[in-house]
Amino acid sequence: MSVSGKEHIRYCGSPIPLSFDELNHKKQVIMVEFEGANVKHIEPLYIPRSQAMYRIEGSLTSIEHQLQNIAVELSLTDNTA
């Protein structure tokens, strides 16, 4: 997030989600390249999420179904084999 409309000044925030409010936020760091005292280039570098976060809510049956779907999703993306 830029500060005072200046692209080279940013609020640092956190590179990882700290709450479920940030569940769908793409986290990034900003690489700023300077030439002398002038900004030459600004590039966002998106941070891959190392740990998935899920919001699960509803009735017990609904929660069980959601957990089963997550387990299937995780088994399909398991790269440990």
N, CA, C and O atoms as CSV, one atom per row, in Angstrom:
chain,resi,resn,atom,element,x,y,z
A,1,MET,N,N,0.848,-1.160,0.000
A,1,MET,CA,C,0.000,0.000,0.000
A,1,MET,C,C,0.903,1.235,0.000
A,1,MET,O,O,1.752,1.396,0.877
A,2,SER,N,N,0.711,2.092,-0.982
A,2,SER,CA,C,1.545,3.293,-1.045
A,2,SER,C,C,1.122,4.283,0.040
A,2,SER,O,O,-0.008,4.242,0.527
A,3,VAL,N,N,2.034,5.161,0.405
A,3,VAL,CA,C,1.794,6.157,1.451
A,3,VAL,C,C,1.814,7.533,0.806
A,3,VAL,O,O,2.736,7.861,0.060
A,4,SER,N,N,0.805,8.330,1.091
A,4,SER,CA,C,0.698,9.700,0.574
A,4,SER,C,C,0.785,9.756,-0.949
A,4,SER,O,O,1.255,10.746,-1.510
A,5,GLY,N,N,0.330,8.692,-1.621
A,5,GLY,CA,C,0.329,8.675,-3.079
A,5,GLY,C,C,1.702,8.539,-3.708
A,5,GLY,O,O,1.843,8.714,-4.918
A,6,LYS,N,N,2.708,8.234,-2.918
A,6,LYS,CA,C,4.074,8.097,-3.437
A,6,LYS,C,C,4.389,6.614,-3.578
A,6,LYS,O,O,4.420,5.880,-2.590
A,7,GLU,N,N,4.621,6.182,-4.805
A,7,GLU,CA,C,4.826,4.765,-5.091
A,7,GLU,C,C,6.060,4.177,-4.419
A,7,GLU,O,O,6.080,2.980,-4.132
A,8,HIS,N,N,7.081,4.973,-4.162
A,8,HIS,CA,C,8.314,4.433,-3.568
A,8,HIS,C,C,8.283,4.439,-2.044
A,8,HIS,O,O,9.248,4.023,-1.403
A,9,ILE,N,N,7.176,4.912,-1.457
A,9,ILE,CA,C,7.014,4.869,-0.001
A,9,ILE,C,C,5.840,3.948,0.286
A,9,ILE,O,O,4.731,4.192,-0.189
A,10,ARG,N,N,6.070,2.892,1.057
A,10,ARG,CA,C,5.047,1.876,1.291
A,10,ARG,C,C,4.867,1.577,2.767
A,10,ARG,O,O,5.808,1.665,3.555
A,11,TYR,N,N,3.642,1.223,3.128
A,11,TYR,CA,C,3.363,0.661,4.443
A,11,TYR,C,C,3.880,-0.772,4.408
A,11,TYR,O,O,3.541,-1.522,3.493
A,12,CYS,N,N,4.683,-1.161,5.375
A,12,CYS,CA,C,5.353,-2.460,5.286
A,12,CYS,C,C,4.402,-3.640,5.457
A,12,CYS,O,O,4.574,-4.644,4.766
A,13,GLY,N,N,3.416,-3.573,6.334
A,13,GLY,CA,C,2.508,-4.692,6.516
A,13,GLY,C,C,3.231,-5.970,6.895
A,13,GLY,O,O,4.290,-5.928,7.521
A,14,SER,N,N,2.662,-7.104,6.517
A,14,SER,CA,C,3.238,-8.411,6.821
A,14,SER,C,C,3.258,-9.251,5.551
A,14,SER,O,O,2.288,-9.234,4.792
A,15,PRO,N,N,4.336,-9.983,5.302
A,15,PRO,CA,C,4.396,-10.816,4.100
A,15,PRO,C,C,3.587,-12.110,4.194
A,15,PRO,O,O,3.498,-12.863,3.224
A,16,ILE,N,N,2.995,-12.365,5.368
A,16,ILE,CA,C,2.143,-13.544,5.543
A,16,ILE,C,C,0.790,-13.085,6.093
A,16,ILE,O,O,0.723,-12.073,6.790
A,17,PRO,N,N,-0.280,-13.811,5.790
A,17,PRO,CA,C,-1.591,-13.435,6.342
A,17,PRO,C,C,-1.588,-13.579,7.866
A,17,PRO,O,O,-1.135,-14.590,8.401
A,18,LEU,N,N,-2.090,-12.575,8.542
A,18,LEU,CA,C,-2.125,-12.606,10.005
A,18,LEU,C,C,-3.526,-12.846,10.553
A,18,LEU,O,O,-3.700,-13.073,11.750
A,19,SER,N,N,-4.525,-12.795,9.672
A,19,SER,CA,C,-5.893,-13.057,10.107
A,19,SER,C,C,-6.700,-13.546,8.914
A,19,SER,O,O,-6.243,-13.482,7.773
A,20,PHE,N,N,-7.896,-14.031,9.186
A,20,PHE,CA,C,-8.757,-14.504,8.110
A,20,PHE,C,C,-9.290,-13.354,7.265
A,20,PHE,O,O,-9.791,-13.585,6.165
A,21,ASP,N,N,-9.193,-12.124,7.754
A,21,ASP,CA,C,-9.556,-10.970,6.928
A,21,ASP,C,C,-8.623,-10.847,5.732
A,21,ASP,O,O,-8.990,-10.251,4.719
A,22,GLU,N,N,-7.433,-11.399,5.837
A,22,GLU,CA,C,-6.432,-11.324,4.769
A,22,GLU,C,C,-6.389,-12.604,3.936
A,22,GLU,O,O,-5.441,-12.825,3.183
A,23,LEU,N,N,-7.396,-13.432,4.067
A,23,LEU,CA,C,-7.413,-14.736,3.414
A,23,LEU,C,C,-7.230,-14.640,1.903
A,23,LEU,O,O,-6.531,-15.466,1.316
A,24,ASN,N,N,-7.840,-13.652,1.267
A,24,ASN,CA,C,-7.776,-13.537,-0.187
A,24,ASN,C,C,-6.813,-12.451,-0.657
A,24,ASN,O,O,-6.808,-12.112,-1.841
A,25,HIS,N,N,-6.007,-11.903,0.231
A,25,HIS,CA,C,-5.031,-10.886,-0.161
A,25,HIS,C,C,-3.811,-11.554,-0.765
A,25,HIS,O,O,-3.316,-12.555,-0.246
A,26,LYS,N,N,-3.330,-10.993,-1.865
A,26,LYS,CA,C,-2.058,-11.453,-2.428
A,26,LYS,C,C,-0.958,-10.662,-1.736
A,26,LYS,O,O,-0.882,-9.442,-1.877
A,27,LYS,N,N,-0.115,-11.349,-0.998
A,27,LYS,CA,C,0.971,-10.690,-0.277
A,27,LYS,C,C,2.138,-10.443,-1.226
A,27,LYS,O,O,2.379,-11.210,-2.157
A,28,GLN,N,N,2.847,-9.362,-0.966
A,28,GLN,CA,C,3.953,-9.006,-1.840
A,28,GLN,C,C,5.000,-8.198,-1.092
A,28,GLN,O,O,4.734,-7.608,-0.045
A,29,VAL,N,N,6.173,-8.189,-1.651
A,29,VAL,CA,C,7.209,-7.250,-1.244
A,29,VAL,C,C,7.467,-6.388,-2.473
A,29,VAL,O,O,7.205,-6.811,-3.598
A,30,ILE,N,N,7.970,-5.207,-2.262
A,30,ILE,CA,C,8.226,-4.296,-3.368
A,30,ILE,C,C,9.726,-4.113,-3.523
A,30,ILE,O,O,10.424,-3.748,-2.577
A,31,MET,N,N,10.210,-4.374,-4.733
A,31,MET,CA,C,11.613,-4.128,-5.030
A,31,MET,C,C,11.697,-2.758,-5.719
A,31,MET,O,O,11.096,-2.530,-6.769
A,32,VAL,N,N,12.453,-1.867,-5.099
A,32,VAL,CA,C,12.627,-0.524,-5.647
A,32,VAL,C,C,14.083,-0.377,-6.062
A,32,VAL,O,O,14.997,-0.566,-5.260
A,33,GLU,N,N,14.278,-0.038,-7.318
A,33,GLU,CA,C,15.624,0.154,-7.852
A,33,GLU,C,C,15.873,1.652,-7.989
A,33,GLU,O,O,15.082,2.373,-8.597
A,34,PHE,N,N,16.973,2.104,-7.420
A,34,PHE,CA,C,17.316,3.520,-7.455
A,34,PHE,C,C,18.470,3.768,-8.414
A,34,PHE,O,O,19.343,2.923,-8.609
A,35,GLU,N,N,18.445,4.928,-8.991
A,35,GLU,CA,C,19.578,5.425,-9.767
A,35,GLU,C,C,19.935,6.766,-9.142
A,35,GLU,O,O,19.286,7.784,-9.385
A,36,GLY,N,N,20.980,6.735,-8.333
A,36,GLY,CA,C,21.291,7.921,-7.540
A,36,GLY,C,C,20.191,8.113,-6.519
A,36,GLY,O,O,19.854,7.180,-5.790
A,37,ALA,N,N,19.625,9.310,-6.454
A,37,ALA,CA,C,18.532,9.604,-5.521
A,37,ALA,C,C,17.165,9.414,-6.155
A,37,ALA,O,O,16.148,9.644,-5.500
A,38,ASN,N,N,17.117,8.997,-7.427
A,38,ASN,CA,C,15.853,8.858,-8.144
A,38,ASN,C,C,15.416,7.403,-8.244
A,38,ASN,O,O,16.242,6.496,-8.354
A,39,VAL,N,N,14.118,7.201,-8.205
A,39,VAL,CA,C,13.567,5.858,-8.363
A,39,VAL,C,C,13.639,5.491,-9.839
A,39,VAL,O,O,13.106,6.198,-10.694
A,40,LYS,N,N,14.304,4.382,-10.123
A,40,LYS,CA,C,14.445,3.925,-11.507
A,40,LYS,C,C,13.337,2.934,-11.872
A,40,LYS,O,O,12.781,2.986,-12.969
A,41,HIS,N,N,13.022,2.024,-10.931
A,41,HIS,CA,C,12.058,0.961,-11.237
A,41,HIS,C,C,11.420,0.457,-9.945
A,41,HIS,O,O,12.093,0.315,-8.925
A,42,ILE,N,N,10.107,0.186,-9.999
A,42,ILE,CA,C,9.382,-0.393,-8.866
A,42,ILE,C,C,8.703,-1.668,-9.362
A,42,ILE,O,O,7.976,-1.650,-10.355
A,43,GLU,N,N,8.950,-2.776,-8.660
A,43,GLU,CA,C,8.370,-4.051,-9.085
A,43,GLU,C,C,7.809,-4.822,-7.889
A,43,GLU,O,O,8.533,-5.082,-6.928
A,44,PRO,N,N,6.520,-5.190,-7.942
A,44,PRO,CA,C,5.980,-6.047,-6.877
A,44,PRO,C,C,6.440,-7.486,-7.084
A,44,PRO,O,O,6.413,-7.997,-8.203
A,45,LEU,N,N,6.858,-8.129,-6.015
A,45,LEU,CA,C,7.240,-9.539,-6.040
A,45,LEU,C,C,6.257,-10.275,-5.127
A,45,LEU,O,O,6.291,-10.113,-3.907
A,46,TYR,N,N,5.390,-11.078,-5.726
A,46,TYR,CA,C,4.350,-11.749,-4.954
A,46,TYR,C,C,4.925,-12.930,-4.189
A,46,TYR,O,O,5.766,-13.669,-4.700
A,47,ILE,N,N,4.460,-13.093,-2.962
A,47,ILE,CA,C,4.974,-14.115,-2.053
A,47,ILE,C,C,4.057,-15.334,-2.109
A,47,ILE,O,O,2.862,-15.229,-1.833
A,48,PRO,N,N,4.618,-16.497,-2.468
A,48,PRO,CA,C,3.782,-17.701,-2.450
A,48,PRO,C,C,3.400,-18.053,-1.011
A,48,PRO,O,O,4.192,-17.875,-0.086
A,49,ARG,N,N,2.212,-18.540,-0.845
A,49,ARG,CA,C,1.743,-18.912,0.490
A,49,ARG,C,C,2.268,-20.299,0.833
A,49,ARG,O,O,1.999,-21.264,0.118
A,50,SER,N,N,3.013,-20.398,1.921
A,50,SER,CA,C,3.599,-21.679,2.305
A,50,SER,C,C,2.634,-22.543,3.111
A,50,SER,O,O,2.831,-23.752,3.234
A,51,GLN,N,N,1.610,-21.932,3.650
A,51,GLN,CA,C,0.626,-22.671,4.446
A,51,GLN,C,C,-0.768,-22.198,4.051
A,51,GLN,O,O,-1.089,-21.015,4.160
A,52,ALA,N,N,-1.580,-23.124,3.599
A,52,ALA,CA,C,-2.947,-22.780,3.187
A,52,ALA,C,C,-3.783,-22.386,4.398
A,52,ALA,O,O,-3.595,-22.903,5.499
A,53,MET,N,N,-4.703,-21.466,4.171
A,53,MET,CA,C,-5.657,-21.063,5.213
A,53,MET,C,C,-7.058,-21.292,4.667
A,53,MET,O,O,-7.326,-21.015,3.498
A,54,TYR,N,N,-7.933,-21.787,5.496
A,54,TYR,CA,C,-9.306,-22.044,5.097
A,54,TYR,C,C,-10.256,-21.467,6.129
A,54,TYR,O,O,-9.979,-21.495,7.328
A,55,ARG,N,N,-11.371,-20.946,5.659
A,55,ARG,CA,C,-12.450,-20.523,6.552
A,55,ARG,C,C,-13.518,-21.604,6.477
A,55,ARG,O,O,-14.058,-21.883,5.406
A,56,ILE,N,N,-13.816,-22.206,7.612
A,56,ILE,CA,C,-14.796,-23.283,7.683
A,56,ILE,C,C,-15.891,-22.852,8.644
A,56,ILE,O,O,-15.629,-22.502,9.795
A,57,GLU,N,N,-17.122,-22.885,8.150
A,57,GLU,CA,C,-18.239,-22.490,9.011
A,57,GLU,C,C,-19.512,-23.189,8.551
A,57,GLU,O,O,-19.600,-23.654,7.415
A,58,GLY,N,N,-20.492,-23.259,9.440
A,58,GLY,CA,C,-21.772,-23.863,9.111
A,58,GLY,C,C,-22.159,-24.918,10.119
A,58,GLY,O,O,-21.643,-24.963,11.236
A,59,SER,N,N,-23.080,-25.763,9.700
A,59,SER,CA,C,-23.536,-26.852,10.564
A,59,SER,C,C,-22.450,-27.913,10.652
A,59,SER,O,O,-21.490,-27.892,9.882
A,60,LEU,N,N,-22.600,-28.832,11.582
A,60,LEU,CA,C,-21.623,-29.903,11.752
A,60,LEU,C,C,-21.479,-30.703,10.458
A,60,LEU,O,O,-20.365,-31.035,10.055
A,61,THR,N,N,-22.591,-31.010,9.813
A,61,THR,CA,C,-22.550,-31.760,8.554
A,61,THR,C,C,-21.805,-30.970,7.485
A,61,THR,O,O,-20.991,-31.526,6.747
A,62,SER,N,N,-22.084,-29.680,7.405
A,62,SER,CA,C,-21.419,-28.820,6.426
A,62,SER,C,C,-19.916,-28.736,6.699
A,62,SER,O,O,-19.106,-28.774,5.773
A,63,ILE,N,N,-19.556,-28.621,7.966
A,63,ILE,CA,C,-18.139,-28.542,8.345
A,63,ILE,C,C,-17.425,-29.845,8.003
A,63,ILE,O,O,-16.311,-29.821,7.479
A,64,GLU,N,N,-18.055,-30.978,8.294
A,64,GLU,CA,C,-17.452,-32.273,7.955
A,64,GLU,C,C,-17.227,-32.379,6.451
A,64,GLU,O,O,-16.179,-32.853,6.012
A,65,HIS,N,N,-18.201,-31.941,5.660
A,65,HIS,CA,C,-18.086,-31.973,4.202
A,65,HIS,C,C,-16.935,-31.072,3.731
A,65,HIS,O,O,-16.153,-31.460,2.862
A,66,GLN,N,N,-16.841,-29.886,4.302
A,66,GLN,CA,C,-15.764,-28.965,3.933
A,66,GLN,C,C,-14.397,-29.550,4.271
A,66,GLN,O,O,-13.454,-29.426,3.489
A,67,LEU,N,N,-14.291,-30.188,5.434
A,67,LEU,CA,C,-13.021,-30.802,5.836
A,67,LEU,C,C,-12.636,-31.944,4.901
A,67,LEU,O,O,-11.460,-32.109,4.575
A,68,GLN,N,N,-13.616,-32.731,4.471
A,68,GLN,CA,C,-13.334,-33.805,3.516
A,68,GLN,C,C,-12.833,-33.226,2.193
A,68,GLN,O,O,-11.897,-33.761,1.598
A,69,ASN,N,N,-13.447,-32.144,1.732
A,69,ASN,CA,C,-13.016,-31.509,0.481
A,69,ASN,C,C,-11.587,-30.965,0.599
A,69,ASN,O,O,-10.794,-31.069,-0.337
A,70,ILE,N,N,-11.277,-30.393,1.745
A,70,ILE,CA,C,-9.920,-29.870,1.964
A,70,ILE,C,C,-8.916,-31.010,1.977
A,70,ILE,O,O,-7.834,-30.892,1.402
A,71,ALA,N,N,-9.267,-32.115,2.632
A,71,ALA,CA,C,-8.367,-33.271,2.683
A,71,ALA,C,C,-8.102,-33.803,1.279
A,71,ALA,O,O,-6.968,-34.157,0.958
A,72,VAL,N,N,-9.127,-33.864,0.445
A,72,VAL,CA,C,-8.955,-34.315,-0.942
A,72,VAL,C,C,-8.064,-33.329,-1.695
A,72,VAL,O,O,-7.149,-33.738,-2.410
A,73,GLU,N,N,-8.327,-32.051,-1.537
A,73,GLU,CA,C,-7.520,-31.018,-2.206
A,73,GLU,C,C,-6.052,-31.125,-1.805
A,73,GLU,O,O,-5.163,-31.060,-2.655
A,74,LEU,N,N,-5.804,-31.289,-0.512
A,74,LEU,CA,C,-4.436,-31.407,-0.040
A,74,LEU,C,C,-3.752,-32.671,-0.534
A,74,LEU,O,O,-2.559,-32.656,-0.838
A,75,SER,N,N,-4.496,-33.757,-0.615
A,75,SER,CA,C,-3.900,-35.011,-1.113
A,75,SER,C,C,-3.558,-34.897,-2.593
A,75,SER,O,O,-2.613,-35.536,-3.055
A,76,LEU,N,N,-4.305,-34.099,-3.341
A,76,LEU,CA,C,-4.032,-33.913,-4.763
A,76,LEU,C,C,-2.824,-33.023,-4.997
A,76,LEU,O,O,-2.165,-33.124,-6.032
A,77,THR,N,N,-2.530,-32.146,-4.031
A,77,THR,CA,C,-1.407,-31.215,-4.197
A,77,THR,C,C,-0.190,-31.616,-3.375
A,77,THR,O,O,0.788,-30.870,-3.315
A,78,ASP,N,N,-0.236,-32.786,-2.741
A,78,ASP,CA,C,0.887,-33.240,-1.910
A,78,ASP,C,C,2.085,-33.560,-2.802
A,78,ASP,O,O,2.007,-34.429,-3.672
A,79,ASN,N,N,3.186,-32.856,-2.581
A,79,ASN,CA,C,4.393,-33.044,-3.401
A,79,ASN,C,C,5.488,-33.791,-2.656
A,79,ASN,O,O,6.647,-33.755,-3.069
A,80,THR,N,N,5.144,-34.467,-1.565
A,80,THR,CA,C,6.171,-35.119,-0.761
A,80,THR,C,C,6.585,-36.471,-1.339
A,80,THR,O,O,7.620,-37.015,-0.953
A,81,ALA,N,N,5.802,-37.009,-2.246
A,81,ALA,CA,C,6.110,-38.351,-2.815
A,81,ALA,C,C,7.131,-38.254,-3.917
A,81,ALA,O,O,7.505,-39.270,-4.502
